[in-house]
């Protein structure tokens, strides 16, 4: 294939928010698939807060992206050449394809999706990594029961919005913490949360006292920092705290702020558990099956915030995550599905 493959590569390790100089925009031939491989034309890139951690040269659950390497990214695309028995030209797939226009990968490293069932961006959101993060994090670690109160930060985001909806499906109350009146309206009126707290204009601790009079039974944390501390101060007895992320801390240039109210875990006989969705890789199909059922039955709302402009817009689009400028799953459209 003679197509040119444009790529976003990590040019330098960011200090604080990634700058334009931390990226390079390169090109090379698209390449040809070898035995057992496929060539995928990337249609949509997933923009995720975890990307910021992948850029740091620090010990983590996954090796950092190397300086000079194509930026790691989940993506959805269409197979345009195949040497894999299970995938044909025209099939739609998702996988860890990188921030580029074309990817040559093992056919075993991608998952086939059905664009008739749901749009490719949905497979990067509710039916993808964020949805599975919500599913396993809340149900396997949080164990919400009917009548309990579940609080989730980052409630208007890709993971948080699903967490609250799953809590409601379990018969629990859902209280979201989000930034701005419009996001709070979305969380309550469109996603069905019982209440929302606007951390930009309200005192979070006061809001938690108002909406969680008997305390928080499950707290699903996506942001860390001050909001985590406020939630810890409001825990109910035997509460479960699920640590999914800490987006408020990812671009800090100093030491990461840890919880100062951690003794609440002792006082309330509570637990705090961190996880990453890859812990549940062997059960991924279970999650997809359950989530697909709820989505097609109309029991889940899926919202994708699709940014336009192509691959060149990747650096600035990524920053929207840390500015709180997206609602739902942030996705960058790379190419049309022709």
Residue pairs with C-beta under 8 A, 6 or more apart in sequence:
1 30
1 31
1 32
1 39
1 80
1 81
2 29
2 30
3 29
3 30
3 101
3 102
4 27
4 28
4 29
4 30
4 101
5 27
5 28
5 29
5 30
5 31
5 100
5 101
5 102
6 25
6 26
6 27
6 100
6 101
6 311
6 312
7 25
7 26
7 27
7 28
7 70
7 98
7 99
7 100
7 101
7 311
8 23
8 24
8 25
8 70
8 71
8 99
8 100
8 311
8 314
8 315
9 23
9 24
9 25
9 26
9 68
9 69
9 70
9 71
10 22
10 23
10 24
10 55
10 65
10 66
10 67
10 68
10 69
10 71
11 21
11 22
11 23
11 24
11 67
11 68
12 21
12 22
12 67
13 22
13 55
13 56
13 57
13 67
14 22
14 52
14 55
14 251
15 253
16 251
16 252
16 253
17 251
17 319
17 322
18 52
18 55
18 315
18 318
18 319
20 315
22 55
22 315
23 71
23 314
23 315
25 311
25 312
30 39
30 101
30 102
30 104
31 39
31 102
31 104
32 39
32 81
32 104
33 39
33 81
33 82
33 83
33 84
33 104
34 83
34 104
35 83
36 83
36 84
36 106
36 107
36 108
37 83
37 84
37 104
37 105
37 106
37 107
38 79
38 81
38 82
38 83
38 84
38 87
38 93
38 104
38 105
38 106
38 107
38 110
39 79
39 80
39 81
39 82
39 102
39 103
39 104
40 75
40 77
40 78
40 79
40 80
40 93
40 95
40 97
40 102
40 103
40 104
40 105
40 110
41 77
41 78
41 79
41 80
41 101
41 102
41 335
42 75
42 76
42 77
42 97
42 100
42 101
42 102
42 103
42 334
42 335
43 75
43 76
43 77
43 78
43 120
43 333
43 334
43 335
43 336
43 337
44 75
44 76
44 77
44 120
44 121
44 124
44 306
44 331
44 332
44 333
44 334
45 73
45 74
45 75
45 99
45 311
45 314
45 331
45 332
45 334
46 73
46 74
46 75
46 76
46 124
46 125
46 128
46 129
46 329
46 330
46 331
47 73
47 307
47 314
47 317
47 318
47 320
47 321
47 326
47 330
47 331
47 332
48 73
48 74
48 129
48 130
48 158
48 321
48 330
49 222
49 245
49 247
49 250
49 321
49 322
50 245
51 71
51 72
51 73
51 318
52 250
52 251
52 322
53 60
53 250
54 60
54 62
54 64
54 65
54 72
55 64
55 65
56 64
57 64
58 64
61 276
61 278
62 278
65 71
65 72
70 98
70 99
70 100
71 98
71 99
71 314
72 96
72 98
72 99
73 96
73 97
73 98
73 99
74 94
74 95
74 96
74 97
74 124
74 128
74 129
75 94
75 95
75 96
75 97
75 98
75 99
75 103
75 124
75 334
76 92
76 93
76 94
76 113
76 120
76 121
76 123
76 124
77 92
77 93
77 94
77 97
77 103
77 120
78 90
78 91
78 92
78 93
78 337
79 87
79 88
79 89
79 90
79 91
79 92
79 93
80 89
80 102
81 89
82 88
82 89
82 91
82 107
83 107
84 106
84 107
84 108
85 107
86 107
86 112
87 93
87 107
87 110
87 112
91 112
92 112
92 113
92 114
92 115
92 120
93 110
93 111
93 112
93 113
94 110
94 111
94 113
94 120
94 123
94 124
94 128
95 105
95 109
95 110
95 111
96 109
97 103
97 105
97 110
99 311
99 314
100 311
101 311
101 334
101 335
113 120
113 123
113 127
115 337
117 292
117 296
118 126
118 127
118 292
118 295
118 302
119 304
120 337
121 304
121 306
121 329
121 331
122 128
122 295
122 302
122 304
124 130
124 304
124 329
124 331
125 131
125 158
125 302
125 303
125 304
125 328
125 329
125 331
126 158
126 162
126 291
126 295
126 300
126 302
126 329
127 288
127 291
127 292
127 295
127 302
129 277
130 157
130 158
130 159
130 162
130 329
131 158
131 159
131 162
131 287
131 291
132 277
132 280
132 284
132 287
132 288
132 291
133 159
133 244
133 277
134 159
134 160
134 162
134 163
134 166
134 220
135 162
135 166
135 287
135 290
135 291
136 275
136 277
136 279
136 280
136 283
136 287
137 159
137 163
137 220
137 242
137 244
137 275
137 277
138 144
138 150
138 163
138 166
138 167
138 218
138 220
138 242
139 166
139 170
140 280
141 240
141 242
141 273
141 275
142 150
142 218
142 220
142 240
142 242
143 218
143 240
144 150
144 166
144 167
144 170
144 172
144 217
144 218
145 170
145 171
145 172
145 217
146 170
146 171
146 172
147 171
147 172
147 173
148 172
148 173
148 217
148 218
149 172
149 173
149 175
149 212
149 214
149 215
149 216
149 217
149 218
149 236
150 163
150 164
150 167
150 172
150 173
150 174
150 175
150 216
150 217
150 218
150 219
150 220
151 175
151 176
151 177
151 208
151 212
151 216
151 218
151 219
151 220
151 231
151 234
152 160
152 163
152 164
152 167
152 174
152 175
152 176
152 177
152 219
152 220
152 221
152 222
153 160
153 176
153 177
153 220
153 221
153 222
153 223
153 227
153 228
153 231
154 160
154 177
154 178
154 222
154 223
154 245
154 247
155 161
155 163
155 164
155 176
155 177
155 178
155 183
155 187
155 191
155 193
155 196
156 176
156 178
156 179
156 183
156 184
156 186
156 187
156 327
156 328
157 222
157 326
157 327
157 328
157 329
158 328
158 329
158 330
159 222
159 244
159 245
160 176
160 178
160 220
160 222
161 187
161 191
161 301
161 303
161 328
162 300
163 174
163 220
164 174
164 176
164 187
164 191
164 192
164 193
165 174
165 191
165 192
165 299
165 300
165 301
167 173
167 174
167 218
168 174
168 192
168 193
169 294
169 299
172 217
172 218
173 194
174 192
174 193
174 194
175 193
175 194
175 195
175 196
175 197
175 208
175 211
175 212
176 184
176 187
176 188
176 191
176 193
176 195
176 196
176 197
177 196
177 197
177 199
177 204
177 207
177 223
177 227
178 184
178 186
178 187
178 196
178 197
178 198
178 199
179 198
179 199
179 200
179 324
180 198
180 200
180 324
181 198
181 201
182 327
183 196
183 198
183 324
183 327
184 196
184 197
184 198
185 196
186 327
187 193
187 196
188 194
188 195
188 196
190 301
190 303
191 301
192 301
194 211
195 211
197 204
197 207
197 208
197 211
198 207
199 227
204 226
204 227
204 230
205 230
205 233
205 234
208 216
208 230
208 231
208 233
208 234
209 234
212 234
212 236
214 236
215 234
215 235
215 236
215 237
215 239
215 268
216 231
216 234
216 235
216 236
216 239
217 236
217 238
217 239
217 240
218 239
218 240
218 241
218 242
219 231
219 232
219 235
219 239
219 240
219 241
219 242
220 242
220 244
221 227
221 228
221 231
221 241
221 242
221 243
221 244
221 245
221 246
222 244
222 245
222 246
222 247
223 245
223 246
223 247
223 248
224 245
224 246
224 247
224 248
224 249
224 256
224 257
225 246
225 248
225 249
225 257
226 248
226 257
227 248
228 246
228 259
229 259
229 260
229 261
231 241
232 241
232 259
232 261
232 262
232 264
232 265
233 261
233 264
235 241
235 264
235 265
235 268
235 270
236 268
237 268
237 269
237 270
238 268
238 269
238 270
239 268
239 270
239 271
240 270
240 271
240 273
241 265
241 270
241 271
241 272
241 273
242 273
242 275
243 272
243 273
243 274
243 275
244 274
244 275
246 256
247 321
247 322
249 256
249 257
250 322
251 322
262 272
264 270
265 271
265 272
280 287
291 300
294 300
295 302
302 328
302 329
303 327
303 328
303 329
304 328
304 329
304 331
305 326
305 327
305 328
305 329
305 330
305 331
306 331
306 332
306 333
307 313
307 317
307 320
307 330
307 331
307 332
307 333
308 333
309 317
309 332
309 333
310 333
310 334
310 335
311 332
311 334
313 332
314 332
317 330
317 332
320 326
320 330
321 330
